[in-house]
Amino acid sequence: MGLFDIFKKKKVELTEEQLKWNKMWELWTEEKTKSPYTELMTYQSEINNGGHSQYFCNVDNVSDLKKEMSALEEILTLLLRENLQKAYEAHLILEEKEDDEKAEEVLEQCDDVFYENEEQINHILQEYANTLEI
């Protein structure tokens, strides 16, 4: 019996909290989550896939970036709100002048602040997930 066979036989039971977390992300992919949680999940997903630069570009291409950021400001902690605003200001500079090293450095620093404090976002999302029915 190989290792794969052992894992196949062993069923892993998810906790109710884990099931609700998974349900939340499923609803998000179906565009059925509530604002501002939808925007927060998009923000987290985009940052984790390419940083603030990707977030601003992707959201601006498919949605109203100002509206998205306004929703985020309702839910983010002060530290993360300030970080988002700082990143956005750097993004605006880079839209005008693509090779601004200082603005690029600021965006990288903002990405770092996000990653260092991502647990705050996970906590907010877990509280929301806990309200869902499974």
Backbone as JSON, one array per atom type, in Angstrom:
{
  "sequence": "MGLFDIFKKKKVELTEEQLKWNKMWELWTEEKTKSPYTELMTYQSEINNGGHSQYFCNVDNVSDLKKEMSALEEILTLLLRENLQKAYEAHLILEEKEDDEKAEEVLEQCDDVFYENEEQINHILQEYANTLEI",
  "N": [[0.86, -1.18, 0.0], [0.65, 2.12, -0.98], [1.69, 5.51, -0.15], [-0.19, 7.33, -1.14], [-2.5, 5.75, -1.16], [-2.9, 5.39, 1.55], [-3.54, 8.03, 2.34], [-5.88, 8.35, 0.88], [-7.63, 6.62, 2.19], [-7.87, 7.79, 4.65], [-10.05, 9.96, 5.92], [-10.48, 13.42, 6.12], [-12.02, 15.43, 8.35], [-13.59, 18.5, 8.15], [-13.75, 21.34, 10.25], [-16.6, 23.17, 11.52], [-16.08, 25.87, 11.33], [-14.08, 25.91, 9.36], [-15.55, 24.92, 7.2], [-17.38, 26.98, 6.87], [-15.64, 29.05, 6.19], [-14.7, 28.11, 3.72], [-17.15, 28.14, 2.36], [-17.66, 30.87, 2.3], [-15.66, 31.79, 0.48], [-16.49, 30.42, -1.75], [-18.97, 31.62, -2.23], [-18.0, 34.15, -2.83], [-16.66, 33.71, -5.26], [-18.86, 33.25, -6.79], [-19.94, 35.69, -6.85], [-21.63, 36.49, -4.73], [-21.27, 37.52, -2.21], [-21.48, 39.9, 0.49], [-21.11, 43.47, 0.46], [-19.01, 45.26, 2.62], [-17.39, 43.05, 2.41], [-17.02, 41.62, 0.06], [-15.37, 43.35, -1.42], [-13.18, 43.39, 0.28], [-12.3, 40.75, 0.15], [-11.63, 40.59, -2.55], [-9.58, 42.49, -2.58], [-7.66, 41.24, -0.86], [-7.17, 38.91, -2.32], [-6.16, 39.88, -4.78], [-3.87, 41.31, -3.91], [-2.36, 39.23, -2.86], [-1.79, 37.93, -5.19], [-0.25, 39.62, -6.73], [0.43, 42.01, -5.57], [-0.11, 45.5, -4.6], [0.01, 46.97, -6.97], [-1.06, 45.24, -8.92], [-3.62, 44.95, -7.84], [-4.73, 47.6, -8.03], [-4.64, 48.04, -10.84], [-6.13, 45.83, -11.91], [-8.66, 46.04, -10.62], [-9.39, 48.59, -11.4], [-9.76, 48.15, -14.1], [-12.05, 46.57, -14.26], [-14.0, 47.5, -12.56], [-15.27, 50.12, -10.39], [-12.79, 51.75, -9.08], [-12.5, 53.74, -7.08], [-14.9, 53.45, -5.67], [-14.61, 50.83, -4.76], [-12.38, 51.15, -3.07], [-13.46, 52.88, -1.21], [-15.32, 51.23, 0.04], [-13.53, 49.46, 1.23], [-12.3, 51.14, 3.05], [-14.24, 51.34, 4.96], [-14.04, 49.01, 6.41], [-11.42, 48.13, 6.9], [-8.69, 48.05, 9.25], [-7.21, 50.86, 10.96], [-4.41, 51.03, 10.45], [-4.17, 49.46, 8.1], [-5.9, 50.85, 6.4], [-4.58, 53.31, 6.14], [-2.28, 52.36, 4.92], [-3.29, 51.39, 2.49], [-4.12, 53.81, 1.34], [-1.67, 55.14, 1.09], [-0.4, 53.43, -0.71], [-2.07, 53.79, -2.9], [-1.6, 56.47, -3.56], [1.06, 56.28, -4.4], [0.66, 54.64, -6.59], [-0.78, 56.37, -8.27], [1.2, 58.22, -8.87], [2.91, 56.59, -10.33], [1.3, 56.09, -12.51], [1.47, 58.44, -13.9], [4.21, 58.76, -14.26], [6.04, 56.29, -15.2], [8.53, 55.18, -14.43], [9.26, 55.84, -11.79], [11.25, 55.44, -9.22], [11.09, 55.86, -6.45], [8.31, 55.83, -5.94], [7.76, 53.23, -6.74], [9.18, 51.87, -4.8], [7.76, 52.64, -2.53], [5.32, 51.36, -3.05], [6.15, 48.67, -2.86], [6.86, 48.61, -0.17], [4.37, 49.04, 0.95], [3.09, 46.71, 0.15], [4.54, 44.94, 1.76], [3.73, 45.77, 4.33], [1.05, 45.08, 4.19], [1.26, 42.23, 3.99], [2.51, 41.66, 6.42], [0.49, 42.25, 8.15], [-1.69, 40.81, 7.44], [-3.15, 38.99, 8.88], [-5.01, 40.46, 10.28], [-6.91, 41.02, 8.35], [-7.73, 38.43, 7.74], [-8.95, 37.82, 10.17], [-11.16, 39.57, 10.2], [-12.52, 38.59, 7.97], [-12.99, 35.97, 8.85], [-14.78, 36.41, 10.92], [-16.95, 37.31, 9.45], [-17.41, 35.01, 7.87], [-18.23, 33.26, 9.86], [-20.84, 34.02, 10.25], [-22.26, 32.88, 8.26], [-24.54, 30.46, 6.9], [-24.28, 26.95, 6.7]],
  "CA": [[0.0, 0.0, 0.0], [1.45, 3.33, -1.1], [1.32, 6.68, 0.65], [-1.44, 7.88, -1.69], [-3.59, 4.89, -0.7], [-3.13, 5.7, 2.97], [-4.25, 9.3, 2.41], [-7.22, 8.13, 0.34], [-8.44, 5.94, 3.19], [-8.04, 8.65, 5.82], [-10.88, 11.13, 5.61], [-10.26, 14.56, 6.99], [-13.26, 16.15, 8.63], [-13.39, 19.92, 8.37], [-14.54, 21.93, 11.33], [-17.66, 24.06, 11.04], [-15.41, 27.13, 10.99], [-13.42, 25.71, 8.06], [-16.61, 24.79, 6.19], [-17.92, 28.32, 6.65], [-14.58, 29.77, 5.48], [-14.77, 27.64, 2.33], [-18.43, 28.62, 1.82], [-17.49, 32.3, 2.03], [-14.9, 31.95, -0.76], [-17.34, 29.92, -2.82], [-19.92, 32.7, -2.5], [-17.26, 35.25, -3.46], [-16.44, 33.38, -6.67], [-20.17, 33.34, -7.44], [-20.34, 37.1, -6.69], [-22.79, 36.51, -3.84], [-20.93, 38.01, -0.87], [-21.96, 41.25, 0.78], [-20.16, 44.56, 0.6], [-17.67, 45.46, 2.08], [-16.6, 41.82, 2.44], [-16.66, 41.32, -1.33], [-14.22, 44.18, -1.77], [-12.04, 42.96, 1.1], [-11.82, 39.49, -0.4], [-10.97, 40.93, -3.81], [-8.33, 43.15, -2.21], [-6.73, 40.24, -0.37], [-6.84, 38.01, -3.41], [-5.3, 40.59, -5.74], [-2.57, 41.61, -3.29], [-1.62, 37.98, -2.77], [-1.42, 37.48, -6.53], [0.62, 40.53, -7.46], [0.66, 43.25, -4.85], [-1.02, 46.63, -4.79], [-0.02, 47.36, -8.39], [-2.04, 44.39, -9.59], [-4.94, 45.29, -7.32], [-5.22, 48.84, -8.63], [-4.84, 47.85, -12.29], [-7.23, 44.9, -12.19], [-9.95, 46.58, -10.17], [-9.69, 49.75, -12.25], [-10.19, 47.65, -15.41], [-13.34, 45.86, -14.23], [-14.91, 48.06, -11.58], [-15.03, 51.49, -9.98], [-11.74, 51.65, -8.07], [-12.8, 54.65, -5.95], [-15.98, 52.82, -4.91], [-14.01, 49.67, -4.08], [-11.54, 51.64, -1.98], [-14.36, 53.45, -0.21], [-15.84, 50.09, 0.8], [-12.43, 48.95, 2.05], [-12.06, 52.07, 4.15], [-15.25, 51.07, 5.99], [-13.81, 47.75, 7.11], [-10.01, 47.93, 7.26], [-8.16, 48.7, 10.45], [-6.56, 52.15, 10.65], [-3.1, 50.77, 9.84], [-4.34, 48.98, 6.73], [-6.5, 51.95, 5.63], [-3.5, 54.25, 5.82], [-1.39, 51.68, 3.99], [-3.97, 51.4, 1.2], [-4.07, 55.18, 0.81], [-0.27, 55.4, 0.72], [-0.16, 52.66, -1.93], [-2.81, 54.42, -3.99], [-0.88, 57.69, -3.94], [2.23, 55.83, -5.17], [0.1, 54.14, -7.85], [-1.11, 57.54, -9.1], [2.48, 58.76, -9.34], [3.41, 55.68, -11.37], [0.48, 56.25, -13.72], [1.98, 59.62, -14.62], [5.64, 58.59, -14.52], [6.18, 54.85, -15.0], [9.82, 54.74, -13.88], [9.55, 56.55, -10.54], [11.78, 54.44, -8.29], [10.58, 56.11, -5.1], [6.93, 55.35, -5.89], [7.83, 51.76, -6.8], [9.65, 51.43, -3.48], [6.63, 52.83, -1.61], [4.37, 50.27, -3.31], [6.71, 47.45, -2.29], [6.75, 48.73, 1.29], [2.95, 48.86, 1.26], [2.84, 45.26, 0.04], [5.11, 44.32, 2.96], [2.85, 46.09, 5.46], [-0.13, 44.24, 4.01], [1.59, 40.84, 4.33], [2.81, 41.59, 7.85], [-0.74, 42.46, 8.91], [-2.78, 40.11, 6.77], [-3.95, 38.28, 9.88], [-6.14, 41.35, 10.62], [-7.91, 40.8, 7.3], [-8.26, 37.08, 7.96], [-9.84, 37.88, 11.33], [-12.4, 40.22, 9.75], [-13.2, 37.64, 7.09], [-13.47, 34.82, 9.64], [-15.99, 36.87, 11.63], [-18.02, 37.3, 8.44], [-17.69, 33.61, 7.52], [-18.95, 32.63, 10.97], [-22.26, 34.38, 10.18], [-22.87, 32.17, 7.14], [-25.16, 29.16, 7.11], [-23.73, 25.88, 5.84]],
  "C": [[0.9, 1.23, 0.0], [0.92, 4.46, -0.23], [0.0, 7.28, 0.18], [-2.64, 7.07, -1.2], [-3.92, 5.15, 0.76], [-3.92, 6.99, 3.11], [-5.68, 9.16, 1.89], [-8.14, 7.53, 1.38], [-8.74, 6.83, 4.38], [-8.83, 9.89, 5.42], [-10.58, 12.23, 6.62], [-11.59, 15.29, 7.13], [-12.92, 17.62, 8.88], [-14.26, 20.39, 9.52], [-15.63, 22.82, 10.72], [-17.07, 25.39, 10.6], [-14.74, 27.03, 9.62], [-14.45, 25.6, 6.93], [-17.2, 26.16, 5.86], [-16.92, 29.19, 5.88], [-14.62, 29.4, 3.99], [-16.04, 28.14, 1.65], [-18.31, 30.1, 1.44], [-16.76, 32.51, 0.7], [-15.69, 31.45, -1.96], [-18.36, 30.99, -3.23], [-19.24, 33.86, -3.21], [-17.04, 34.96, -4.94], [-17.73, 33.45, -7.47], [-20.74, 34.77, -7.39], [-21.6, 37.24, -5.85], [-22.45, 36.93, -2.42], [-21.38, 39.45, -0.74], [-20.8, 42.24, 0.81], [-20.13, 44.93, 2.08], [-16.8, 44.2, 2.06], [-16.16, 41.4, 1.04], [-15.39, 42.06, -1.7], [-12.98, 43.76, -0.98], [-11.45, 41.66, 0.56], [-11.11, 39.7, -1.73], [-9.61, 41.56, -3.53], [-7.29, 42.12, -1.77], [-6.25, 39.32, -1.5], [-5.87, 38.66, -4.4], [-3.92, 40.88, -5.16], [-1.73, 40.33, -3.23], [-1.19, 37.44, -4.13], [-0.49, 38.43, -7.27], [0.81, 41.89, -6.81], [-0.35, 44.34, -5.18], [-1.1, 47.07, -6.25], [-1.06, 46.55, -9.14], [-3.45, 44.73, -9.13], [-5.5, 46.52, -8.02], [-5.52, 48.68, -10.12], [-6.05, 46.96, -12.58], [-8.58, 45.45, -11.79], [-10.35, 47.75, -11.05], [-10.2, 49.31, -13.62], [-11.59, 47.05, -15.4], [-14.38, 46.51, -13.32], [-14.56, 49.53, -11.32], [-14.05, 51.45, -8.8], [-12.04, 52.54, -6.86], [-13.89, 54.05, -5.05], [-15.46, 51.63, -4.12], [-13.19, 50.12, -2.87], [-12.38, 52.24, -0.86], [-14.94, 52.33, 0.66], [-14.75, 49.52, 1.72], [-12.18, 49.85, 3.26], [-13.06, 51.88, 5.28], [-14.84, 49.93, 6.91], [-12.38, 47.53, 7.57], [-9.66, 48.61, 8.57], [-7.44, 49.98, 10.02], [-5.23, 51.93, 9.95], [-3.25, 50.36, 8.38], [-5.03, 50.02, 5.84], [-5.43, 52.93, 5.2], [-2.54, 53.64, 4.8], [-1.99, 51.66, 2.58], [-3.89, 52.78, 0.56], [-2.66, 55.53, 0.33], [0.07, 54.66, -0.59], [-0.85, 53.31, -3.12], [-2.12, 55.69, -4.47], [0.35, 57.33, -4.78], [1.77, 55.33, -6.55], [-0.21, 55.31, -8.79], [0.15, 58.17, -9.67], [3.0, 57.91, -10.49], [2.56, 55.72, -12.64], [0.97, 57.41, -14.57], [3.43, 59.42, -15.07], [6.02, 57.15, -14.19], [7.47, 54.41, -14.31], [10.23, 55.51, -12.63], [9.96, 55.52, -9.48], [11.25, 54.62, -6.88], [9.15, 55.59, -4.96], [6.89, 53.83, -5.94], [8.25, 51.19, -5.44], [8.52, 51.56, -2.45], [5.61, 51.71, -1.8], [4.87, 48.95, -2.72], [6.61, 47.46, -0.77], [5.29, 48.52, 1.72], [2.54, 47.4, 1.13], [3.34, 44.56, 1.3], [4.22, 44.56, 4.18], [1.59, 45.24, 5.39], [0.17, 42.82, 4.49], [1.85, 40.67, 5.82], [1.55, 41.68, 8.71], [-1.95, 41.75, 8.31], [-3.69, 39.36, 7.74], [-5.16, 39.14, 10.31], [-7.27, 41.16, 9.6], [-8.55, 39.43, 7.48], [-9.24, 37.06, 9.14], [-11.19, 38.5, 10.95], [-13.2, 39.26, 8.88], [-13.73, 36.43, 7.84], [-14.73, 35.19, 10.41], [-17.19, 36.86, 10.67], [-18.41, 35.86, 8.1], [-18.5, 32.93, 8.6], [-20.43, 32.98, 10.97], [-23.01, 33.59, 9.11], [-23.48, 30.85, 7.6], [-24.51, 28.14, 6.18], [-24.73, 24.75, 5.69]]
}
